[in-house]
């Protein structure tokens, strides 16, 4: 059954009425309710607050990296392990084809259901996960295979074991190594982009966000706790942090907003996957037209342009 957020309750009521009309075979009611549903969807999603967009980014039905792999990739073959410590299920790496284009997909996977969430560590990678991502990226670089990175994590895992095995070093190493890959690289925030955990697979020629995704230096809950020592101010923190795709596009921190279905990727996974595929193939074609040296130079200029200051 679909999960509904607080602000989606009117949509839920109309959808339930629509299902009942379909069960009765009432064609006249179906036509009226379909128009009412479309109107309610437009009204609800055209006026979302920043906090509501955060809720959508974290929606339990929102497609995760594995969902996109299954919807987009053909002949997908999973790559396991970092050749150093273990295989981290919070990071997935797949080699396959997207619309005939050979591609390496590297993504962060949150997991569904209690057992799977624990297995995936709630999408919070350990250092071996980032080292696995780097191994897959270097493999792709060796064989001239473009890389698509799917960002979706509350942040890198801050546990004692992760710190003992060099969490900060693993993230820093990825920032450095990904910045000098010779193949085209495209990163997309598909849900929640949390701090360094997102940046570790976010250095790319192109960085985009799905319409209802977020990207932040800290979670709004963490921000509210640090600044105000008051968890109830999470909505205020969400607005202050400017974490939505529109905010980051305006600030010049991302290249594009991918126009997922207005009702959200959680209600239309196939539509969201199609929008992601079209963006990836379009940008890849443009990047492929550049020589490797030119692409690296533009990537360097893009990274050096990040940030603003005023005197």
Steps between C-alpha positions, in 0.01 A plus 500: 500500500612853422626719785360851525657801669291745705465749216392223258185406690262674258664315212454177695127571547446565130701191401294283735179639353637437151584136585149451639346647181713266287386204708137602441562560130358854531647663187350843567644512853838375375527783249410763760736357763793473258468871422467577871810292574704682237386834639584397858846375397578830327374699798697295755834462324521850354502652850737279698704641787869414538417261784240322289761454226730349762223258595460403134877444466476256792171339394514122566355427153749721316714298255846416629817434299415132449157592367663719235749225415214256442295753302784634284777244462532198274748215557582650841786332685571591862850574624571410863764586757781750543782237478611617842247430777149394390201569277287792623132451397431875552687563172399315184705481179357362175655464156252475214320691226259793504322527167793321335759726666749307711492656849634456851235592759615577853226572753410523867228259607278552807298179498133424573362307793676459834726210394611668178548841663735343753685315223545826307578693822217744414701622200795617711821364342809386687846590362515166319189607309673811370809293418279258305355798312851620419602153380198486269569854372864419424393182321261706287775755435736225382251374240357841400156436650298808608384512861155585639493565876172490693517690830258410780633496856438676832881507531808284538480259795656665810555181704820412685592222257456728200722764659763239590514386137546855369160642410626855442800377300277285278271795423794737439665242273185472292472880464856504365484191278155567352610851406761362261319210334534524122159356415176704502342504846144598588363516856132529592346554844199267488383549859701627792853634455659515843831680553830323421316171459346645186807692381707179497315390185397849391812640331410487130484684169127549557313518831120500488214452744160342461222755551411386854848410624710689757873561545639634828814538709311365803155356562236756604456303824872532574494869412205567732671312783828691461368852438192505721523183711137452399392211269163669443673766287580251223274683251675830573837328455391345170412842361819664632729232354371549142515132411242467222585455133367849419720660767815320386436575133459868584827494696679337208594189696327256263473494124139399448172393660361177355128542448361191672119455482320778688328243724846379604727208420335303782172497304651457152829307510499429127451868416784599732729234349420623150581860596830387654590294191429788263716735705786250521504420129472866398784614724715200414473578130617856566789383720607239246540774239777656710856377504621354830726798576223751434259305718749488788566873470128582510455269798784679680350843425160381619640375831708813556194720445309345790428741786433871542618763740442866568740753650 
